[in-house]
Amino acid sequence: MKQSRKSRRMQRHYKRMHRPGGLNLVSMMDIFTILVFFLMLNSSDVKVIQQSTDIHLPQSTAQKTPDETLMIQVTDKHIVVQGREVAGVAGLPEKGDIPGLQEELNHQRSRRTSPVPPNGMPVTIMADRGIPYSVLRQIIRTCVDADYRQVKLAVNRKEAHADG
């Protein structure tokens, strides 16, 4: 039996509209591109601490990566907290807390919105390897007195040698 033009057109239209849909590759490629860039930016596990040229860190076989905490830099001349010079190493008192460092740590603590944890707040000290231990001990004592009791010292990582 011969079909009319109208019935053939309706049949073509019916086949075209009722076939299984395909994938839109353009939008799928856009989504995957965004996903790849997101994963590339957020999967980096290498953390680099801003280090000034006049601080030479000691070598260590430390395995733990540094956290983002309050940073105290100690050179042979200055004590710097978060990029702001707070005291000079030459004019430190013999005993007790360092006044400029104490004030800055109290200021940084007052800027926090959350309460101080029971084990204290974290702080990282980046000290030159030539700094005397007595000065470093005085800085740590000042940090502890200002409720910064989780004290970490920044070091350069060196490879551990296997003995045996």
Secondary structure as GFF3:
##gff-version 3
##sequence-region A 1 164
A	DSSP	alpha_helix	5	17	.	.	.	ID=ss1
A	DSSP	alpha_helix	25	42	.	.	.	ID=ss2
A	DSSP	beta_strand	59	60	.	.	.	ID=ss3
A	DSSP	beta_strand	70	74	.	.	.	ID=ss4
A	DSSP	beta_strand	78	81	.	.	.	ID=ss5
A	DSSP	beta_strand	84	88	.	.	.	ID=ss6
A	DSSP	alpha_helix	99	110	.	.	.	ID=ss7
A	DSSP	beta_strand	122	127	.	.	.	ID=ss8
A	DSSP	alpha_helix	133	145	.	.	.	ID=ss9
A	DSSP	beta_strand	150	153	.	.	.	ID=ss10
A	DSSP	beta_strand	156	157	.	.	.	ID=ss11
###
